[in-house]
Amino acid sequence: MPVPKRKRSRARRDKRFANKALSVYSVGACGHCSAPIRSHQLCSLCGYYKGVKVVQDKVERTEKRLKNNRSADKPGRA
């Protein structure tokens, strides 16, 4: 197993960790509900991204499911 020939100085050691700083995220407001969100992310509260509804909430999913079930139950033309 390889072993270092000389001790690495503190300056050389610390240079390796100099670029690992945490970055601060920019925070904006949701255009639909004004909740604080990160830029280029969809709003987790209302499900909108750039003014378009992207994610459906539980109530909307159940309403859509009930609507589809009702239309499937009705006898149609075959």
Buried (B, 14 or more C-beta within 10 A) or exposed (E): EEEEEEEEEEEEEEEEEEEEEEEEEEEEEBEBEEEEBEEEEBBEBBBBBEEEEEEEEEEEEEEEEEEEEEEEEEEEEE
